[in-house]
Amino acid sequence: MRRNELSVGSQIKSGFYKLYDDYTGNFSATQEYTDPQIELAIAKHEGDTIPGFPSVDVLQYLIAPQMEKLRYPAH
């Protein structure tokens, strides 16, 4: 292997990084949600939680659509 050539493993890793170029830099998973939408999610998933601490279901509810976006490039 020449000094300026990338190994096969490095080439594969680089390809995986390119899949998610749109999600690096200034991307924020919460940028699409407004405060009222987050408050609605918290109210929707209230239950037997400790007062002042939202349920983990709120996180799952809000993050699921964002995680779904990551599925497409990998497939």
C-alpha positions in Angstrom: 0.0 0.0 0.0 1.3 3.4 -0.9 1.6 6.1 1.7 -1.1 8.4 0.2 -3.7 5.6 -0.4 -6.4 4.9 2.2 -6.8 1.4 3.5 -10.0 -0.4 2.5 -11.3 0.0 6.1 -10.8 3.7 5.9 -12.6 3.9 2.6 -15.6 2.1 4.0 -15.7 4.3 7.1 -15.5 7.4 4.9 -18.5 6.1 2.9 -20.5 5.7 6.1 -19.7 9.2 7.2 -20.9 10.5 3.8 -24.3 8.9 4.4 -25.1 11.4 7.1 -23.5 14.5 5.8 -26.9 16.3 6.0 -27.0 15.6 9.8 -23.6 17.0 10.7 -22.7 20.5 11.4 -25.6 22.7 12.5 -28.3 20.0 12.7 -30.3 19.9 15.9 -32.9 17.2 16.4 -35.1 19.6 18.4 -35.1 22.4 15.8 -38.3 21.2 14.3 -40.2 21.4 17.6 -41.8 24.5 19.1 -42.2 25.0 22.8 -46.0 24.4 22.5 -45.4 21.0 20.7 -43.0 19.9 23.5 -45.5 21.0 26.2 -48.2 19.1 24.4 -46.0 15.9 24.3 -45.3 16.3 28.0 -49.0 16.7 28.8 -49.9 13.8 26.6 -47.5 11.4 28.4 -48.2 12.5 32.0 -48.6 9.6 34.2 -47.2 8.2 37.4 -43.9 10.1 37.2 -42.1 12.1 39.8 -43.4 15.7 39.7 -41.1 18.0 37.7 -39.6 15.1 35.7 -41.2 14.2 32.4 -41.7 10.6 31.5 -39.2 8.8 29.3 -42.1 8.3 26.9 -41.9 12.0 26.1 -38.4 11.6 24.8 -39.3 8.5 22.8 -42.3 10.3 21.3 -40.2 13.3 20.3 -37.1 11.5 19.1 -38.8 8.7 17.1 -39.5 10.8 14.0 -35.9 12.1 14.1 -34.5 8.6 14.4 -36.6 7.5 11.5 -34.9 10.0 9.3 -31.6 8.3 9.9 -32.9 4.9 8.7 -33.3 5.9 5.0 -29.7 6.7 4.2 -28.5 3.5 5.8 -30.9 1.4 3.8 
